[in-house]
């Protein structure tokens, strides 16, 4: 890196700690770490396993850290939804600090509604940038978009992906209908609760459609419960899930386009069994027909590495709340 980059990290859970280690190993200057719930007062260096402390302790005061005026970017690893992201991102952007987040709901500005417009206005007014990144950035958006460049004609694009909710910590798994009987799930569905799940894969599919320049004419989304066939232990929940109880859901998101091309994503969001692994598989129907598979996929590591590797591109990007699809090609940070 030609110049020192000063970063503030929000969150020291599973994702935050791994991101912190990646930042420090890349030589990025961590000038502040924020947590509302844990590890306050601990040095982030020793917290992530370094032999010696780095002199930066975990705080619960983002305001005070931003007031120092030396931060280039804030990395947010704590929230999946826009509502939770809003106060953190808005405060940083208002202070003239760029924001990178792994919030899945924030991934495509085109689906972010009024919150997205508000964040875009604040970012533009202060000459800084907000981008959401992670697994979706490369493996759900830029990689499939690049594959289409090897085709003469496209009819359909399908993706099947599995994510193990358990490895991402309690904050994520708590948002899902896990550990429910069929009757309990049916009752929640009747009340609308499972359907309130954020369509993570659908948001990415919307971003892919936009990046390829296609116009959606129809959409559908549904969630189907997944039930345990045998007892599965969840470390994040601290208990076992009994057979016949929900271990997660499959999100099925489909888009039809004016160009006649159909896109479909089946996203399996569940607590995996001991022999199951995360996986992403893309199928492209047309001429020629192509397929790309990433097996035994390390989703947590990929998300955190992409977040860190994207920092230079975000710092160089135009002001506003923008899509990762509009950034330069993602490459490893030196």
HUZI-V385986 format. One record per residue. PSI is psi in radians with two decimals (none if undefined). D_LAST is the distance of its C-alpha to the last C-alpha in Angstrom with 2 decimals. Layout:
# HUZI-V385986
psi:PSI d_last:D_LAST
psi:PSI d_last:D_LAST
This chain:
# HUZI-V385986
psi:2.36 d_last:6.38
psi:-0.63 d_last:9.87
psi:2.68 d_last:11.89
psi:2.35 d_last:12.48
psi:2.21 d_last:12.69
psi:2.13 d_last:15.78
psi:2.55 d_last:16.27
psi:2.34 d_last:19.51
psi:2.24 d_last:19.85
psi:1.93 d_last:23.14
psi:2.25 d_last:24.19
psi:0.56 d_last:24.02
psi:-2.75 d_last:25.44
psi:-0.86 d_last:23.97
psi:-0.70 d_last:21.18
psi:-0.73 d_last:20.68
psi:-0.71 d_last:20.36
psi:-0.71 d_last:17.77
psi:-0.72 d_last:15.74
psi:-0.76 d_last:16.32
psi:-0.75 d_last:15.06
psi:-0.72 d_last:11.77
psi:-0.85 d_last:11.48
psi:-0.68 d_last:12.54
psi:-0.40 d_last:10.41
psi:-0.05 d_last:7.18
psi:0.27 d_last:9.23
psi:2.39 d_last:10.74
psi:1.86 d_last:14.35
psi:1.96 d_last:16.74
psi:-0.08 d_last:19.95
psi:2.56 d_last:22.14
psi:2.32 d_last:22.87
psi:2.35 d_last:25.82
psi:2.34 d_last:28.05
psi:-0.23 d_last:31.58
psi:-0.45 d_last:32.74
psi:2.82 d_last:31.23
psi:0.29 d_last:29.66
psi:2.37 d_last:30.67
psi:-0.19 d_last:30.72
psi:2.56 d_last:28.35
psi:2.30 d_last:25.27
psi:-0.52 d_last:22.12
psi:-0.93 d_last:20.63
psi:-0.50 d_last:23.65
psi:-0.58 d_last:24.01
psi:0.15 d_last:20.87
psi:0.14 d_last:21.84
psi:2.67 d_last:20.43
psi:-0.51 d_last:23.06
psi:2.58 d_last:23.36
psi:2.76 d_last:23.47
psi:-0.04 d_last:21.14
psi:0.23 d_last:24.06
psi:2.02 d_last:23.36
psi:2.71 d_last:26.04
psi:2.30 d_last:26.54
psi:2.92 d_last:28.88
psi:0.27 d_last:30.89
psi:1.45 d_last:30.90
psi:-0.65 d_last:28.27
psi:-0.80 d_last:30.61
psi:-0.67 d_last:30.51
psi:-0.77 d_last:26.74
psi:-0.52 d_last:26.46
psi:-0.36 d_last:29.33
psi:-0.40 d_last:27.26
psi:0.28 d_last:25.64
psi:0.12 d_last:22.21
psi:2.40 d_last:20.25
psi:-0.58 d_last:17.94
psi:2.53 d_last:17.72
psi:2.25 d_last:19.69
psi:2.12 d_last:18.54
psi:2.04 d_last:21.73
psi:0.33 d_last:22.06
psi:-0.37 d_last:25.83
psi:2.56 d_last:27.67
psi:-0.47 d_last:28.26
psi:2.71 d_last:30.86
psi:-0.63 d_last:30.94
psi:-0.72 d_last:33.80
psi:-0.57 d_last:31.91
psi:-0.59 d_last:28.80
psi:-0.97 d_last:30.95
psi:-0.60 d_last:31.82
psi:-0.90 d_last:28.33
psi:-0.74 d_last:26.65
psi:-0.69 d_last:29.61
psi:-0.78 d_last:29.62
psi:-0.81 d_last:25.96
psi:-0.67 d_last:26.33
psi:-0.46 d_last:29.59
psi:0.11 d_last:27.90
psi:0.52 d_last:25.56
psi:2.30 d_last:22.49
psi:2.73 d_last:20.31
psi:2.30 d_last:20.52
psi:2.36 d_last:18.53
psi:2.71 d_last:20.67
psi:0.30 d_last:21.18
psi:2.06 d_last:24.86
psi:-0.63 d_last:26.18
psi:-0.39 d_last:29.06
psi:-0.01 d_last:26.86
psi:-0.69 d_last:24.84
psi:1.97 d_last:27.00
psi:-0.49 d_last:28.56
psi:-0.28 d_last:31.51
psi:0.13 d_last:32.79
psi:-0.08 d_last:32.21
psi:-2.55 d_last:35.67
psi:-0.61 d_last:36.87
psi:-0.73 d_last:34.13
psi:-0.74 d_last:31.56
psi:-0.72 d_last:33.63
psi:-0.80 d_last:33.87
psi:-0.64 d_last:30.14
psi:-0.75 d_last:29.58
psi:-0.76 d_last:32.25
psi:-0.74 d_last:30.84
psi:-0.80 d_last:27.30
psi:-0.72 d_last:28.79
psi:-0.46 d_last:31.17
psi:0.12 d_last:28.46
psi:0.54 d_last:25.94
psi:3.10 d_last:23.19
psi:2.50 d_last:21.79
psi:2.24 d_last:22.25
psi:2.42 d_last:20.50
psi:2.40 d_last:21.10
psi:-2.96 d_last:18.68
psi:-2.69 d_last:18.43
psi:-0.72 d_last:19.94
psi:-0.65 d_last:21.98
psi:-0.99 d_last:19.18
psi:-0.83 d_last:18.12
psi:-0.30 d_last:21.03
psi:-0.15 d_last:23.93
psi:-1.19 d_last:23.15
psi:-0.66 d_last:20.68
psi:-0.93 d_last:21.22
psi:-0.60 d_last:25.03
psi:-0.71 d_last:25.09
psi:-0.65 d_last:23.35
psi:-0.62 d_last:25.85
psi:-0.39 d_last:28.72
psi:-0.18 d_last:27.74
psi:0.18 d_last:29.04
psi:2.59 d_last:32.41
psi:-0.64 d_last:35.60
psi:2.42 d_last:37.18
psi:2.34 d_last:36.24
psi:-0.81 d_last:38.83
psi:2.63 d_last:37.05
psi:2.17 d_last:33.66
psi:2.51 d_last:33.75
psi:2.40 d_last:31.24
psi:2.22 d_last:32.01
psi:2.49 d_last:29.64
psi:2.31 d_last:30.21
psi:2.37 d_last:28.60
psi:1.76 d_last:29.71
psi:-0.52 d_last:30.59
psi:-0.52 d_last:31.13
psi:-0.17 d_last:27.58
psi:0.01 d_last:26.54
psi:2.96 d_last:29.08
psi:-0.57 d_last:32.42
psi:-0.68 d_last:31.29
psi:-0.85 d_last:30.62
psi:-0.47 d_last:33.39
psi:-0.28 d_last:35.94
psi:-0.06 d_last:35.75
psi:2.67 d_last:37.14
psi:1.46 d_last:40.69
psi:2.35 d_last:40.25
psi:0.35 d_last:43.26
psi:2.57 d_last:45.92
psi:2.86 d_last:49.07
psi:-0.63 d_last:49.91
psi:-0.71 d_last:52.42
psi:-0.70 d_last:50.00
psi:-0.76 d_last:47.45
psi:-0.66 d_last:50.26
psi:-0.75 d_last:51.38
psi:-0.69 d_last:47.93
psi:-0.70 d_last:47.61
psi:-0.55 d_last:51.02
psi:-0.09 d_last:49.87
psi:-0.01 d_last:46.74
psi:-0.91 d_last:44.23
psi:-0.55 d_last:42.24
psi:-0.19 d_last:42.17
psi:-0.05 d_last:40.45
psi:2.40 d_last:37.27
psi:2.23 d_last:34.36
psi:1.38 d_last:33.79
psi:-0.86 d_last:30.07
psi:-0.59 d_last:30.01
psi:-0.68 d_last:32.40
psi:-0.73 d_last:30.21
psi:-0.67 d_last:27.37
psi:-0.61 d_last:30.03
psi:-0.71 d_last:31.20
psi:-0.69 d_last:27.73
psi:-0.76 d_last:27.64
psi:-0.75 d_last:31.15
psi:-0.71 d_last:30.30
psi:-0.60 d_last:27.22
psi:-0.05 d_last:29.51
psi:0.35 d_last:32.16
psi:2.69 d_last:34.85
psi:1.99 d_last:37.49
psi:2.39 d_last:38.42
psi:-0.21 d_last:42.18
psi:2.55 d_last:42.42
psi:2.65 d_last:40.54
psi:2.56 d_last:41.41
psi:2.44 d_last:39.89
psi:2.77 d_last:41.41
psi:2.32 d_last:40.60
psi:2.25 d_last:42.31
psi:2.62 d_last:42.64
psi:2.25 d_last:41.57
psi:2.49 d_last:43.88
psi:2.32 d_last:43.32
psi:-0.40 d_last:45.36
psi:2.95 d_last:45.10
psi:2.32 d_last:44.08
psi:2.23 d_last:40.32
psi:2.27 d_last:38.91
psi:2.05 d_last:36.44
psi:-0.65 d_last:34.49
psi:-0.64 d_last:33.51
psi:-0.35 d_last:37.19
psi:0.49 d_last:38.44
psi:2.97 d_last:41.16
psi:2.57 d_last:42.18
psi:2.15 d_last:42.80
psi:2.69 d_last:46.19
psi:2.48 d_last:47.08
psi:-0.03 d_last:48.12
psi:2.72 d_last:45.92
psi:2.39 d_last:42.95
psi:0.00 d_last:39.47
psi:-2.78 d_last:37.91
psi:2.79 d_last:38.29
psi:2.13 d_last:37.37
psi:2.21 d_last:36.43
psi:2.01 d_last:37.60
psi:2.26 d_last:36.59
psi:2.48 d_last:37.96
psi:2.30 d_last:37.78
psi:2.50 d_last:40.22
psi:2.78 d_last:39.50
psi:-0.47 d_last:41.74
psi:-0.05 d_last:40.27
psi:0.14 d_last:41.76
psi:2.34 d_last:38.52
psi:2.44 d_last:38.35
psi:2.41 d_last:35.32
psi:2.34 d_last:35.63
psi:2.25 d_last:33.40
psi:1.96 d_last:34.68
psi:1.91 d_last:32.53
psi:1.95 d_last:33.76
psi:1.77 d_last:33.02
psi:2.94 d_last:34.62
psi:1.97 d_last:34.66
psi:2.64 d_last:34.03
psi:3.02 d_last:36.28
psi:-0.43 d_last:35.15
psi:-0.03 d_last:34.90
psi:2.60 d_last:33.16
psi:2.80 d_last:29.48
psi:2.62 d_last:27.45
psi:2.57 d_last:27.39
psi:2.24 d_last:26.75
psi:2.14 d_last:28.94
psi:2.42 d_last:29.33
psi:2.28 d_last:32.44
psi:1.99 d_last:33.06
psi:2.32 d_last:36.75
psi:-2.36 d_last:37.98
psi:2.02 d_last:37.72
psi:2.95 d_last:36.05
psi:2.35 d_last:35.50
psi:2.81 d_last:32.04
psi:2.53 d_last:30.45
psi:2.25 d_last:27.03
psi:2.27 d_last:26.89
psi:1.77 d_last:24.19
psi:2.76 d_last:26.22
psi:0.92 d_last:25.72
psi:2.16 d_last:23.12
psi:1.36 d_last:21.07
psi:-0.74 d_last:21.42
psi:-0.81 d_last:20.50
psi:-0.72 d_last:17.20
psi:-0.77 d_last:16.34
psi:-0.83 d_last:17.44
psi:-0.68 d_last:15.46
psi:-0.72 d_last:12.11
psi:-0.71 d_last:12.89
psi:-0.80 d_last:13.99
psi:-0.77 d_last:10.80
psi:-0.42 d_last:8.62
psi:-0.20 d_last:11.51
psi:-0.88 d_last:11.46
psi:-0.70 d_last:10.34
psi:-0.65 d_last:12.84
psi:-0.71 d_last:15.42
psi:-0.47 d_last:15.37
psi:-0.06 d_last:16.01
psi:2.80 d_last:18.59
psi:2.74 d_last:22.35
psi:2.59 d_last:24.30
psi:3.07 d_last:25.92
psi:1.87 d_last:25.62
psi:2.84 d_last:23.95
psi:2.55 d_last:23.11
psi:-0.40 d_last:19.71
psi:-0.28 d_last:21.43
psi:-0.06 d_last:21.45
psi:2.87 d_last:17.70
psi:2.84 d_last:15.70
psi:2.35 d_last:14.62
psi:2.25 d_last:12.21
psi:2.84 d_last:9.03
psi:2.43 d_last:6.31
psi:2.26 d_last:3.79
psi:none d_last:0.00
